[in-house]
């Protein structure tokens, strides 16, 4: 081996090392700052909710009465509505979103058509939520009235099902985009090795590619779930805003975010604290969902490692 064959191993200058150290420190500060910001927001909400916490305690999350006139507050109908609408939206959006992500990440159609479809899907995420709400009022609700009328069912209009359908459309671009990126970023060797040992195309997708990208896919689903649980304007416009628990999806309901949007501007005294208590409950619910997501991802990854 001659000297010309030796690769260039020039040592980094002192300035480059200082810049690297500065960059590491800056990103570390940003990461810590993000965590501190989350703690600060949660702390401020908790401090504002303390009067209601002292007044109602844990009874707040299991009581069903919300009466500002008598200062009687219970968030169970809103908690129920938040969870039901969000999980129904996931049941609709996850299979559809994952299917579209697979369709766009594999070579089922020409690249030019895929590019146009990806652009149109990402454009859905840019539509304001109030536009989704208006579309739900003037297009979706009349269509659902006509559909259920074919079966002789009475459909009022604003309902839990209407809100869930709107939420499923709103979270669809998130699931598609993140799942598609997770699948597209996998090493090509995985596909080639699976096909090389005789696996079918769909066998490769479902038994190799999806398990390999499961952490990104689950991350996208959890991000979509957080969006669905926290969505305010669109849900407020189509859910009916009824503080009652009903097992029928065709009846009006309410969510914590809708409750805050409807009442916070006019709230006074203990009602403000009760609303902040409800907001803190929503924060805790989101935190629990994210912890469960991490557990699921860890278990699935351990299964395929």
C-alpha positions as a Python dict, from the first residue, in 0.01 Angstrom:
ca = {
    (1, 'X'): (0, 0, 0),
    (2, 'X'): (141, 335, -102),
    (3, 'X'): (92, 668, 66),
    (4, 'X'): (-157, 767, -202),
    (5, 'X'): (-377, 473, -105),
    (6, 'X'): (-414, 590, 256),
    (7, 'X'): (-745, 776, 305),
    (8, 'X'): (-735, 1136, 413),
    (9, 'X'): (-764, 1139, 793),
    (10, 'X'): (-711, 1511, 853),
    (11, 'X'): (-770, 1592, 1216),
    (12, 'X'): (-1040, 1847, 1296),
    (13, 'X'): (-929, 2194, 1386),
    (14, 'X'): (-986, 2351, 1726),
    (15, 'X'): (-1255, 2575, 1576),
    (16, 'X'): (-1443, 2275, 1436),
    (17, 'X'): (-1428, 2100, 1771),
    (18, 'X'): (-1560, 2409, 1946),
    (19, 'X'): (-1845, 2437, 1695),
    (20, 'X'): (-1933, 2071, 1750),
    (21, 'X'): (-1938, 2123, 2124),
    (22, 'X'): (-2150, 2435, 2086),
    (23, 'X'): (-2396, 2251, 1862),
    (24, 'X'): (-2425, 1959, 2107),
    (25, 'X'): (-2484, 2201, 2394),
    (26, 'X'): (-2742, 2395, 2194),
    (27, 'X'): (-2945, 2088, 2098),
    (28, 'X'): (-2923, 1960, 2456),
    (29, 'X'): (-3053, 2295, 2582),
    (30, 'X'): (-3341, 2281, 2334),
    (31, 'X'): (-3430, 1928, 2443),
    (32, 'X'): (-3425, 2023, 2812),
    (33, 'X'): (-3615, 2345, 2737),
    (34, 'X'): (-3891, 2150, 2564),
    (35, 'X'): (-3934, 1929, 2869),
    (36, 'X'): (-3929, 2229, 3101),
    (37, 'X'): (-4189, 2405, 2885),
    (38, 'X'): (-4420, 2105, 2914),
    (39, 'X'): (-4372, 2100, 3291),
    (40, 'X'): (-4436, 2475, 3312),
    (41, 'X'): (-4761, 2448, 3115),
    (42, 'X'): (-4878, 2157, 3331),
    (43, 'X'): (-4781, 2343, 3649),
    (44, 'X'): (-4971, 2658, 3549),
    (45, 'X'): (-5283, 2455, 3465),
    (46, 'X'): (-5253, 2264, 3793),
    (47, 'X'): (-5218, 2582, 3999),
    (48, 'X'): (-5528, 2730, 3837),
    (49, 'X'): (-5718, 2406, 3904),
    (50, 'X'): (-5632, 2381, 4276),
    (51, 'X'): (-5957, 2548, 4402),
    (52, 'X'): (-6166, 2294, 4207),
    (53, 'X'): (-5941, 2008, 4316),
    (54, 'X'): (-5992, 2107, 4680),
    (55, 'X'): (-6366, 2147, 4630),
    (56, 'X'): (-6441, 1829, 4431),
    (57, 'X'): (-6137, 1602, 4459),
    (58, 'X'): (-6148, 1283, 4253),
    (59, 'X'): (-6527, 1304, 4254),
    (60, 'X'): (-6480, 1546, 3966),
    (61, 'X'): (-6381, 1270, 3724),
    (62, 'X'): (-6672, 1040, 3809),
    (63, 'X'): (-6953, 1294, 3852),
    (64, 'X'): (-7183, 1367, 3559),
    (65, 'X'): (-7336, 1701, 3657),
    (66, 'X'): (-7203, 2024, 3507),
    (67, 'X'): (-7411, 2313, 3642),
    (68, 'X'): (-7237, 2654, 3663),
    (69, 'X'): (-7545, 2807, 3832),
    (70, 'X'): (-7510, 2576, 4133),
    (71, 'X'): (-7128, 2545, 4107),
    (72, 'X'): (-7162, 2170, 4064),
    (73, 'X'): (-6907, 2025, 3825),
    (74, 'X'): (-6831, 1675, 3702),
    (75, 'X'): (-6629, 1590, 3392),
    (76, 'X'): (-6723, 1224, 3333),
    (77, 'X'): (-6942, 1289, 3022),
    (78, 'X'): (-6664, 1498, 2866),
    (79, 'X'): (-6397, 1240, 2950),
    (80, 'X'): (-6617, 971, 2799),
    (81, 'X'): (-6679, 1178, 2487),
    (82, 'X'): (-6310, 1257, 2445),
    (83, 'X'): (-6205, 893, 2465),
    (84, 'X'): (-6489, 750, 2256),
    (85, 'X'): (-6465, 1003, 1973),
    (86, 'X'): (-6085, 974, 1956),
    (87, 'X'): (-6074, 594, 1959),
    (88, 'X'): (-6353, 560, 1701),
    (89, 'X'): (-6159, 803, 1484),
    (90, 'X'): (-5853, 578, 1523),
    (91, 'X'): (-6052, 267, 1434),
    (92, 'X'): (-6147, 435, 1107),
    (93, 'X'): (-5822, 615, 1026),
    (94, 'X'): (-5556, 358, 1121),
    (95, 'X'): (-5645, 80, 871),
    (96, 'X'): (-5711, 332, 596),
    (97, 'X'): (-5400, 537, 674),
    (98, 'X'): (-5170, 237, 698),
    (99, 'X'): (-5310, 97, 374),
    (100, 'X'): (-5252, 425, 191),
    (101, 'X'): (-4900, 450, 338),
    (102, 'X'): (-4817, 102, 206),
    (103, 'X'): (-4969, 189, -132),
    (104, 'X'): (-4758, 506, -157),
    (105, 'X'): (-4431, 361, -24),
    (106, 'X'): (-4424, 60, -258),
    (107, 'X'): (-4404, 69, -637),
    (108, 'X'): (-4770, -1, -706),
    (109, 'X'): (-4816, 307, -925),
    (110, 'X'): (-4581, 537, -1122),
    (111, 'X'): (-4373, 789, -929),
    (112, 'X'): (-4544, 1092, -1089),
    (113, 'X'): (-4887, 980, -971),
    (114, 'X'): (-4753, 897, -624),
    (115, 'X'): (-4602, 1246, -597),
    (116, 'X'): (-4937, 1408, -676),
    (117, 'X'): (-5120, 1184, -426),
    (118, 'X'): (-4866, 1258, -151),
    (119, 'X'): (-4907, 1632, -212),
    (120, 'X'): (-5286, 1609, -195),
    (121, 'X'): (-5277, 1406, 127),
    (122, 'X'): (-5036, 1649, 294),
    (123, 'X'): (-5264, 1932, 182),
    (124, 'X'): (-5539, 1783, 401),
    (125, 'X'): (-5327, 1860, 707),
    (126, 'X'): (-5312, 2228, 610),
    (127, 'X'): (-5689, 2277, 605),
    (128, 'X'): (-5805, 2475, 914),
    (129, 'X'): (-6017, 2283, 1159),
    (130, 'X'): (-6304, 2531, 1128),
    (131, 'X'): (-6329, 2440, 758),
    (132, 'X'): (-6364, 2075, 855),
    (133, 'X'): (-6638, 2177, 1095),
    (134, 'X'): (-6826, 2371, 827),
    (135, 'X'): (-6789, 2080, 586),
    (136, 'X'): (-6929, 1852, 855),
    (137, 'X'): (-7233, 2077, 906),
    (138, 'X'): (-7321, 2142, 542),
    (139, 'X'): (-7205, 1820, 373),
    (140, 'X'): (-7145, 1531, 614),
    (141, 'X'): (-7451, 1572, 837),
    (142, 'X'): (-7700, 1594, 545),
    (143, 'X'): (-7533, 1291, 384),
    (144, 'X'): (-7560, 1095, 709),
    (145, 'X'): (-7926, 1194, 752),
    (146, 'X'): (-7998, 1061, 403),
    (147, 'X'): (-7801, 740, 466),
    (148, 'X'): (-7963, 654, 799),
    (149, 'X'): (-8302, 751, 657),
    (150, 'X'): (-8267, 465, 410),
    (151, 'X'): (-8278, 225, 705),
    (152, 'X'): (-8560, 405, 884),
    (153, 'X'): (-8331, 544, 1156),
    (154, 'X'): (-8377, 890, 1300),
    (155, 'X'): (-8055, 1090, 1287),
    (156, 'X'): (-8057, 1431, 1456),
    (157, 'X'): (-7731, 1555, 1303),
    (158, 'X'): (-7462, 1664, 1551),
    (159, 'X'): (-7352, 1347, 1727),
    (160, 'X'): (-7060, 1143, 1856),
    (161, 'X'): (-7037, 954, 1527),
    (162, 'X'): (-7026, 1276, 1324),
    (163, 'X'): (-6742, 1409, 1538),
    (164, 'X'): (-6554, 1079, 1511),
    (165, 'X'): (-6582, 1083, 1131),
    (166, 'X'): (-6454, 1441, 1113),
    (167, 'X'): (-6166, 1356, 1349),
    (168, 'X'): (-6074, 1048, 1145),
    (169, 'X'): (-6038, 1264, 833),
    (170, 'X'): (-5831, 1521, 1022),
    (171, 'X'): (-5584, 1268, 1164),
    (172, 'X'): (-5556, 1067, 843),
    (173, 'X'): (-5273, 1279, 692),
    (174, 'X'): (-5066, 1241, 1009),
    (175, 'X'): (-5089, 862, 1009),
    (176, 'X'): (-5024, 838, 635),
    (177, 'X'): (-4726, 1075, 630),
    (178, 'X'): (-4541, 928, 928),
    (179, 'X'): (-4616, 565, 836),
    (180, 'X'): (-4508, 626, 477),
    (181, 'X'): (-4181, 789, 587),
    (182, 'X'): (-4114, 501, 829),
    (183, 'X'): (-4166, 242, 555),
    (184, 'X'): (-3973, 437, 290),
    (185, 'X'): (-3672, 483, 519),
    (186, 'X'): (-3619, 108, 568),
    (187, 'X'): (-3302, -36, 410),
    (188, 'X'): (-3368, -186, 63),
    (189, 'X'): (-3180, -497, 181),
    (190, 'X'): (-3482, -598, 389),
    (191, 'X'): (-3708, -619, 85),
    (192, 'X'): (-3444, -789, -128),
    (193, 'X'): (-3355, -1046, 137),
    (194, 'X'): (-3719, -1136, 201),
    (195, 'X'): (-3798, -1169, -170),
    (196, 'X'): (-3474, -1360, -222),
    (197, 'X'): (-3579, -1640, 13),
    (198, 'X'): (-3909, -1683, -167),
    (199, 'X'): (-4146, -1457, 26),
    (200, 'X'): (-4433, -1300, -164),
    (201, 'X'): (-4468, -926, -202),
    (202, 'X'): (-4749, -901, 51),
    (203, 'X'): (-4574, -1144, 283),
    (204, 'X'): (-4271, -916, 276),
    (205, 'X'): (-4484, -612, 354),
    (206, 'X'): (-4677, -762, 646),
    (207, 'X'): (-4410, -990, 797),
    (208, 'X'): (-4093, -788, 738),
    (209, 'X'): (-4149, -421, 654),
    (210, 'X'): (-4431, -333, 892),
    (211, 'X'): (-4265, -500, 1196),
    (212, 'X'): (-3940, -321, 1110),
    (213, 'X'): (-4117, 16, 1092),
    (214, 'X'): (-4355, -45, 1382),
    (215, 'X'): (-4200, 215, 1613),
    (216, 'X'): (-4252, 493, 1359),
    (217, 'X'): (-4601, 372, 1271),
    (218, 'X'): (-4709, 355, 1636),
    (219, 'X'): (-4554, 696, 1694),
    (220, 'X'): (-4764, 840, 1412),
    (221, 'X'): (-5077, 675, 1549),
    (222, 'X'): (-5016, 816, 1896),
    (223, 'X'): (-4951, 1162, 1753),
    (224, 'X'): (-5280, 1133, 1565),
    (225, 'X'): (-5456, 1019, 1883),
    (226, 'X'): (-5324, 1325, 2066),
    (227, 'X'): (-5457, 1545, 1785),
    (228, 'X'): (-5797, 1376, 1802),
    (229, 'X'): (-5821, 1408, 2180),
    (230, 'X'): (-5724, 1775, 2174),
    (231, 'X'): (-5916, 1890, 1865),
    (232, 'X'): (-6143, 2179, 1955),
    (233, 'X'): (-6321, 2374, 1683),
    (234, 'X'): (-6423, 2097, 1443),
    (235, 'X'): (-6544, 1873, 1725),
    (236, 'X'): (-6733, 2160, 1888),
    (237, 'X'): (-6923, 2233, 1568),
    (238, 'X'): (-7047, 1878, 1502),
    (239, 'X'): (-7060, 1685, 1832),
    (240, 'X'): (-7371, 1849, 1977),
    (241, 'X'): (-7213, 1971, 2306),
    (242, 'X'): (-7444, 1771, 2530),
    (243, 'X'): (-7307, 1694, 2876),
    (244, 'X'): (-7473, 1354, 2886),
    (245, 'X'): (-7339, 1002, 2850),
    (246, 'X'): (-7515, 800, 2581),
    (247, 'X'): (-7417, 458, 2449),
    (248, 'X'): (-7567, 549, 2113),
    (249, 'X'): (-7317, 703, 1873),
    (250, 'X'): (-7605, 882, 1700),
    (251, 'X'): (-7674, 1097, 2008),
    (252, 'X'): (-7497, 1429, 2084),
    (253, 'X'): (-7200, 1425, 2319),
    (254, 'X'): (-6917, 1648, 2436),
    (255, 'X'): (-6541, 1649, 2480),
    (256, 'X'): (-6309, 1828, 2721),
    (257, 'X'): (-6170, 2047, 2443),
    (258, 'X'): (-6521, 2141, 2328),
    (259, 'X'): (-6621, 2221, 2685),
    (260, 'X'): (-6326, 2458, 2721),
    (261, 'X'): (-6401, 2628, 2390),
    (262, 'X'): (-6768, 2680, 2474),
    (263, 'X'): (-6743, 2800, 2834),
    (264, 'X'): (-6402, 2947, 2908),
    (265, 'X'): (-6472, 3294, 2766),
    (266, 'X'): (-6770, 3349, 2996),
    (267, 'X'): (-6652, 3151, 3299),
    (268, 'X'): (-6606, 3315, 3638),
    (269, 'X'): (-6496, 3208, 3984),
    (270, 'X'): (-6502, 2836, 4056),
    (271, 'X'): (-6611, 2757, 3701),
    (272, 'X'): (-6273, 2878, 3569),
    (273, 'X'): (-6096, 2649, 3812),
    (274, 'X'): (-6323, 2358, 3715),
    (275, 'X'): (-6241, 2414, 3348),
    (276, 'X'): (-5869, 2418, 3429),
    (277, 'X'): (-5919, 2097, 3626),
    (278, 'X'): (-6076, 1944, 3317),
    (279, 'X'): (-5782, 2067, 3109),
    (280, 'X'): (-5540, 1908, 3356),
    (281, 'X'): (-5731, 1580, 3329),
    (282, 'X'): (-5685, 1600, 2950),
    (283, 'X'): (-5311, 1649, 3000),
    (284, 'X'): (-5296, 1342, 3223),
    (285, 'X'): (-5496, 1138, 2971),
    (286, 'X'): (-5254, 1237, 2695),
    (287, 'X'): (-4957, 1145, 2915),
    (288, 'X'): (-5105, 803, 2993),
    (289, 'X'): (-5168, 739, 2623),
    (290, 'X'): (-4805, 821, 2540),
    (291, 'X'): (-4675, 594, 2816),
    (292, 'X'): (-4892, 309, 2685),
    (293, 'X'): (-4759, 377, 2335),
    (294, 'X'): (-4400, 343, 2457),
    (295, 'X'): (-4485, 16, 2629),
    (296, 'X'): (-4649, -119, 2313),
    (297, 'X'): (-4355, -17, 2095),
    (298, 'X'): (-4105, -175, 2337),
    (299, 'X'): (-4298, -503, 2350),
    (300, 'X'): (-4340, -523, 1974),
    (301, 'X'): (-3975, -439, 1908),
    (302, 'X'): (-3865, -702, 2160),
    (303, 'X'): (-4080, -958, 1980),
    (304, 'X'): (-3912, -899, 1645),
    (305, 'X'): (-3556, -836, 1767),
}
